[in-house]
Amino acid sequence: MDCAEARFLLSQSLDDELPAGSTEADAMERHLLACATCSTLRREFVAEQELLADLWAPVAAPAGFADRVTASLPRQAPRRRHQLALVAAMVLVVLAGSLLAQSGARASIGLFLRQVVLRETPAQTMPSQTTPMTRLTLAEAQKLVPWRIRQPSGLPDGYRLSEVYAGNIHSFAVGPTVVLHYQSGDGAAARSLEVMELQTAVKQRADEPVAPGAARQVPVGNGTGLLIDGRWGERDGRQVWEPGTMLRLIVEDGDLVFQLQADPKDGWNAEQLTGIAATLR
């Protein structure tokens, strides 16, 4: 078991989602005995949990509270999955290169490219917001950005570019972010792949965390990318990391950042995403 696998299981263990005595739990414990870094990480997380428990006593909602709140909410029409993906924030941290060289940089920052850094954290607070995106043609989107919009090749059979969106949704980007939506099939059987493209402003910073063990560095062509398994969601009124719900790959080309995201339930895996990302040149 490597550190990435152990940290993912550690996150599950701290959330009481890893059965004690299970094969995975035993393998994690063996890894923690042999790995000083992961063992230290567990002690830090346990200490944080104990501190939070001391500061905030458990609060129980009144009986029927959730039902009353749900009943008061306006009904909304179902949205297609790719529309939900368009309002999901990219889980990345864009930092100036000089920050990485400073001694004050957080020790938890360990997964990074030249422009992009991911910070591991056991939990986060997610703001509720909608990102404004405008549907355009590819030619219209190209006129909005000074760089050449990259289109991937080697997509699975049946996938086609169906929609293009652009919008100023990232404060750390120079100009709009462009989203290319590729789709295979229609209706409930539709499968999709989103490719987000943006140009970074080096002096800007966006700090968004990922769960421990959810991200790892992977080879992409002759370079390196950051692969993220899962995304933040809400469960019982708290934010939790949901592995297996989304697969994302972040790659760079100079000051351009590309993120490919897809649903593993559509048959996507890391090998497919890295192969397609290597064509974005």
C-alpha positions as MATLAB code, in Angstrom:
seq = 'MDCAEARFLLSQSLDDELPAGSTEADAMERHLLACATCSTLRREFVAEQELLADLWAPVAAPAGFADRVTASLPRQAPRRRHQLALVAAMVLVVLAGSLLAQSGARASIGLFLRQVVLRETPAQTMPSQTTPMTRLTLAEAQKLVPWRIRQPSGLPDGYRLSEVYAGNIHSFAVGPTVVLHYQSGDGAAARSLEVMELQTAVKQRADEPVAPGAARQVPVGNGTGLLIDGRWGERDGRQVWEPGTMLRLIVEDGDLVFQLQADPKDGWNAEQLTGIAATLR';
ca = [
       0.000    0.000    0.000;
       1.366    3.423   -0.943;
       0.850    6.745    0.841;
      -1.989    7.871   -1.427;
      -4.009    4.721   -0.720;
      -3.270    4.898    2.999;
      -4.333    8.549    3.253;
      -7.593    7.841    1.467;
      -8.330    5.037    3.947;
      -7.234    7.287    6.808;
      -9.794    9.858    5.693;
     -12.486    7.159    5.674;
     -11.373    5.945    9.097;
     -11.624    9.410   10.623;
     -15.120    9.732    9.154;
     -16.094    6.356   10.715;
     -16.572    4.897    7.232;
     -13.810    2.255    7.423;
     -14.869   -0.867    9.371;
     -12.406   -1.701   12.146;
     -10.696   -5.031   11.592;
     -11.376   -5.040    7.860;
      -8.646   -6.048    5.425;
      -8.247   -2.444    4.299;
      -8.080   -1.158    7.881;
      -5.381   -3.690    8.768;
      -3.380   -2.783    5.652;
      -3.635    0.894    6.548;
      -2.389    0.238   10.087;
       0.613   -1.693    8.749;
       1.444    1.197    6.442;
       1.165    3.719    9.291;
       3.568    1.664   11.396;
       6.134    1.785    8.601;
       5.572    5.342    7.314;
       6.485    8.175    9.676;
       4.936   10.824    7.397;
       1.484    9.213    7.270;
       1.640    8.365   10.968;
       2.333   12.016   11.785;
      -0.528   13.046    9.508;
      -2.947   10.817   11.438;
      -1.857   12.284   14.774;
      -2.424   15.794   13.426;
      -5.881   14.937   12.099;
      -6.905   13.207   15.340;
      -5.732   16.233   17.331;
      -7.771   18.532   15.080;
     -10.869   16.375   15.547;
     -10.470   16.408   19.327;
      -9.997   20.176   19.330;
     -13.130   20.702   17.256;
     -15.088   18.370   19.528;
     -14.026   20.431   22.559;
     -14.990   23.714   20.896;
     -18.377   22.680   19.532;
     -20.731   20.374   21.367;
     -22.956   18.136   19.202;
     -26.172   19.828   18.088;
     -29.320   17.868   17.256;
     -31.930   19.341   14.914;
     -35.541   19.385   16.173;
     -37.732   16.488   15.057;
     -39.047   17.006   11.540;
     -36.739   19.957   10.875;
     -35.291   18.545    7.647;
     -38.750   17.674    6.290;
     -40.067   21.179    7.011;
     -37.097   22.827    5.310;
     -37.342   20.533    2.288;
     -41.070   21.183    1.937;
     -40.487   24.954    1.926;
     -37.993   24.846   -0.927;
     -39.238   25.627   -4.448;
     -39.332   22.670   -6.816;
     -36.755   22.766   -9.587;
     -36.673   20.925  -12.863;
     -33.950   18.252  -13.154;
     -30.718   19.466  -14.706;
     -28.515   17.514  -17.031;
     -25.312   16.198  -15.515;
     -23.040   18.278  -17.716;
     -24.830   21.464  -16.622;
     -24.035   20.563  -13.021;
     -20.429   20.023  -14.002;
     -20.231   23.541  -15.404;
     -20.941   25.063  -11.985;
     -18.449   22.857  -10.148;
     -15.347   24.806   -9.138;
     -11.998   23.548  -10.351;
     -10.183   22.097   -7.369;
      -6.833   23.732   -7.748;
      -4.560   26.206   -6.138;
      -2.750   28.652   -8.380;
       0.282   30.184   -6.722;
       3.139   32.357   -7.799;
       6.257   30.283   -8.320;
       8.075   32.319   -5.679;
       5.640   31.162   -2.986;
       6.725   27.568   -3.394;
      10.300   28.559   -2.639;
       9.436   30.429    0.553;
      10.102   28.710    3.862;
       6.673   29.782    5.083;
       4.814   27.636    2.551;
       2.521   25.120    4.265;
       3.957   21.664    4.773;
       0.702   20.163    3.514;
       1.362   21.547    0.039;
       2.994   18.652   -1.721;
       1.227   18.038   -5.017;
       2.105   20.685   -7.548;
       2.948   21.517  -11.123;
       4.547   24.804  -12.186;
       1.373   26.874  -11.860;
      -0.965   24.572   -9.956;
      -0.782   23.295   -6.396;
      -3.241   21.128   -4.477;
      -3.554   21.464   -0.700;
      -4.727   18.429    1.256;
      -7.207   18.998    4.081;
      -9.683   16.729    5.896;
     -12.649   19.070    5.370;
     -13.670   22.404    3.937;
     -16.528   24.887    3.863;
     -18.132   25.098    0.445;
     -19.720   28.412   -0.576;
     -22.986   28.124   -2.462;
     -22.678   30.009   -5.719;
     -23.490   29.794   -9.403;
     -20.848   30.427  -12.003;
     -22.079   32.466  -14.985;
     -21.264   30.716  -18.246;
     -22.365   31.729  -21.741;
     -22.986   29.180  -24.451;
     -21.084   30.040  -27.639;
     -19.773   28.534  -30.822;
     -16.155   27.433  -30.825;
     -15.287   30.328  -33.150;
     -16.963   32.842  -30.813;
     -15.113   31.446  -27.795;
     -11.798   31.626  -29.652;
     -12.299   35.375  -30.214;
     -12.540   35.901  -26.439;
      -9.113   34.474  -25.585;
      -5.620   35.234  -26.969;
      -4.442   31.620  -26.770;
      -5.381   28.799  -29.111;
      -8.197   26.667  -27.712;
      -6.968   23.082  -27.650;
      -9.232   20.243  -28.721;
      -8.352   16.712  -27.604;
      -8.035   13.781  -29.963;
      -8.304   10.052  -29.379;
     -11.751   10.280  -27.762;
     -13.782    7.075  -27.415;
     -16.092    6.208  -30.303;
     -19.264    8.288  -30.408;
     -17.946   11.319  -28.528;
     -18.411   14.670  -30.252;
     -18.073   18.335  -29.306;
     -21.668   19.261  -28.490;
     -21.430   22.533  -26.547;
     -18.934   25.307  -25.798;
     -19.153   27.696  -22.839;
     -17.073   30.653  -21.651;
     -17.184   32.885  -18.590;
     -15.085   34.880  -16.132;
     -15.416   32.363  -13.316;
     -11.858   32.195  -11.930;
     -10.200   35.178  -10.262;
      -6.773   33.673  -10.901;
      -7.350   33.495  -14.680;
      -6.504   36.036  -17.364;
      -9.856   36.518  -19.071;
     -12.527   33.858  -19.547;
     -12.396   30.172  -18.791;
     -13.467   28.053  -21.765;
     -15.342   24.772  -21.294;
     -15.638   22.231  -24.095;
     -18.402   19.680  -23.553;
     -18.017   16.376  -25.380;
     -20.921   13.942  -25.342;
     -21.788   10.454  -26.492;
     -25.443    9.479  -26.697;
     -28.467   11.403  -25.465;
     -30.877   11.470  -22.559;
     -30.303    9.286  -19.518;
     -27.756    7.192  -21.415;
     -25.582   10.187  -22.333;
     -21.906   10.081  -21.347;
     -19.736   13.172  -21.243;
     -16.278   14.667  -20.914;
     -15.579   18.300  -20.009;
     -12.347   20.069  -20.894;
     -11.761   23.371  -19.044;
      -9.072   25.686  -20.385;
      -7.727   28.922  -18.910;
      -4.679   31.158  -18.838;
      -3.251   31.831  -15.379;
      -2.317   35.160  -13.860;
       0.900   34.317  -12.019;
       0.417   36.757   -9.134;
      -3.111   35.560   -8.356;
      -3.903   32.816   -5.859;
      -6.949   30.607   -5.363;
      -6.852   28.305   -2.347;
      -9.177   25.301   -2.676;
      -8.430   22.030   -0.836;
      -8.776   18.360   -1.667;
      -9.153   15.467    0.751;
      -6.030   13.602    1.914;
      -5.094   10.908   -0.572;
      -7.603   12.085   -3.184;
      -4.964   13.464   -5.557;
      -1.721   12.154   -6.963;
       0.832   13.068   -9.598;
       0.672   11.017  -12.799;
       2.759   10.993  -15.990;
       1.113   12.702  -18.968;
       3.100   12.366  -22.181;
       6.520   13.814  -21.428;
       5.210   15.810  -18.473;
       3.229   15.432  -15.267;
      -0.388   15.977  -14.301;
      -2.463   15.991  -11.125;
      -5.204   13.354  -10.932;
      -8.091   13.926   -8.494;
     -10.588   11.215   -7.555;
     -13.844   12.613   -6.157;
     -15.246   15.955   -5.112;
     -16.731   17.662   -2.057;
     -20.365   16.945   -1.228;
     -22.713   17.365    1.719;
     -23.801   14.600    4.055;
     -25.769   15.060    7.272;
     -25.105   18.788    7.190;
     -21.336   18.556    6.809;
     -18.932   18.607    3.910;
     -17.388   15.245    3.037;
     -15.207   14.037    0.213;
     -17.043   11.694   -2.174;
     -14.589    9.437   -4.040;
     -15.687    7.825   -7.269;
     -18.130   10.616   -8.167;
     -15.833   12.539  -10.512;
     -12.407   11.984  -12.030;
     -10.305   15.048  -12.862;
      -6.928   15.527  -14.454;
      -5.048   18.849  -14.440;
      -2.209   19.499  -16.867;
      -0.244   22.583  -17.902;
       1.382   23.998  -20.997;
       3.283   27.139  -20.066;
       0.784   29.498  -18.434;
      -2.193   27.540  -19.775;
      -4.038   25.147  -17.466;
      -6.314   22.363  -18.677;
      -8.672   20.279  -16.582;
     -10.371   17.186  -17.950;
     -13.258   15.905  -15.868;
     -15.536   12.918  -16.346;
     -17.739   10.533  -14.395;
     -16.129    7.140  -13.645;
     -19.613    5.634  -13.912;
     -19.443    6.473  -17.628;
     -16.477    4.131  -17.940;
     -13.736    6.747  -17.647;
     -10.473    5.876  -15.890;
      -7.120    7.522  -15.223;
      -5.389    5.874  -18.173;
      -7.971    7.210  -20.619;
      -7.777   10.759  -19.269;
      -3.979   10.858  -19.290;
      -3.910    9.562  -22.859;
      -6.357   12.212  -24.041;
      -4.632   14.980  -22.051;
      -1.364   14.199  -23.823;
      -3.001   15.295  -27.105;
      -3.713   18.830  -25.833;
      -0.642   20.356  -27.472;
];
